[in-house]
Amino acid sequence: QLTDAVTEEAALTILDADPIGVVTHYAIHKLYSIIEHLMNGASAVTVASVFYVGKEGILVDQWKALLRVLNKGGKGAAFAQT
């Protein structure tokens, strides 16, 4: 688990060793930031309206790719565990 910022060289080494883990970590971090912002009620936008279409609860197309990565991502999810 990383607690401090890493150097560019270390980041590239980690990316080379576990690209899926790095991408998954980044995606989860950004997703968490979006959800946190929405949950704070800073705008009239809701979590449901960002991720789902209509009352049917169909996942918005733009989020399907991320869901696929998170669901079927490789075994390199160590970075996403932190």
C-alpha positions as CSV (number, residue, x, y, z in Angstrom):
1,Q,0.0,0.0,0.0
2,L,1.4,3.4,-1.0
3,T,1.1,6.2,1.5
4,D,3.2,8.9,-0.2
5,A,3.5,10.1,-3.8
6,V,5.8,8.0,-5.9
7,T,8.5,9.2,-8.3
8,E,7.8,9.1,-12.0
9,E,10.3,6.3,-12.4
10,A,8.6,4.2,-9.7
11,A,5.2,4.9,-11.2
12,L,6.4,3.7,-14.6
13,T,7.8,0.6,-13.1
14,I,4.5,-0.2,-11.3
15,L,2.6,0.5,-14.6
16,D,4.9,-1.8,-16.5
17,A,4.6,-4.6,-13.8
18,D,0.8,-4.3,-13.4
19,P,-1.0,-2.2,-16.0
20,I,-4.5,-3.5,-15.2
21,G,-4.0,-2.8,-11.5
22,V,-2.9,0.7,-12.1
23,V,-5.8,1.5,-14.5
24,T,-8.3,-0.1,-12.1
25,H,-7.0,1.9,-9.2
26,Y,-7.2,5.1,-11.2
27,A,-10.8,4.3,-12.4
28,I,-12.0,3.5,-8.9
29,H,-10.4,6.7,-7.5
30,K,-12.1,8.8,-10.1
31,L,-15.4,7.0,-9.7
32,Y,-15.2,7.5,-5.9
33,S,-14.5,11.3,-6.4
34,I,-17.6,11.5,-8.6
35,I,-19.8,9.7,-6.1
36,E,-18.4,11.7,-3.2
37,H,-19.2,15.0,-5.0
38,L,-22.7,13.8,-5.8
39,M,-23.4,12.6,-2.3
40,N,-22.4,16.0,-0.9
41,G,-25.4,17.4,-2.7
42,A,-23.3,20.2,-4.3
43,S,-25.7,20.2,-7.3
44,A,-29.1,19.0,-8.3
45,V,-27.6,16.0,-10.1
46,T,-28.2,12.7,-8.3
47,V,-26.2,9.5,-8.3
48,A,-29.0,7.7,-10.1
49,S,-29.2,10.3,-12.9
50,V,-25.4,10.0,-13.5
51,F,-25.3,6.2,-13.7
52,Y,-28.8,5.1,-14.8
53,V,-31.3,6.0,-17.6
54,G,-34.9,6.4,-16.7
55,K,-36.9,4.4,-14.2
56,E,-35.9,1.1,-15.7
57,G,-32.5,1.4,-14.1
58,I,-30.5,0.7,-17.2
59,L,-26.8,1.6,-16.8
60,V,-25.7,4.5,-18.9
61,D,-23.5,3.4,-21.9
62,Q,-20.5,5.4,-20.8
63,W,-20.3,3.5,-17.5
64,K,-20.6,0.0,-19.1
65,A,-16.9,-0.1,-20.1
66,L,-15.8,0.8,-16.6
67,L,-18.1,-1.9,-15.2
68,R,-16.7,-4.4,-17.6
69,V,-13.1,-3.6,-16.5
70,L,-14.0,-3.7,-12.8
71,N,-15.9,-7.0,-13.2
72,K,-13.5,-8.8,-15.6
73,G,-10.3,-7.0,-14.8
74,G,-7.2,-9.1,-14.4
75,K,-5.8,-10.5,-11.2
76,G,-3.7,-7.3,-10.8
77,A,-6.3,-5.5,-8.6
78,A,-3.8,-5.0,-5.7
79,F,-3.8,-1.2,-6.4
80,A,-7.6,-1.1,-6.3
81,Q,-7.7,-2.8,-2.9
82,T,-6.2,0.3,-1.1
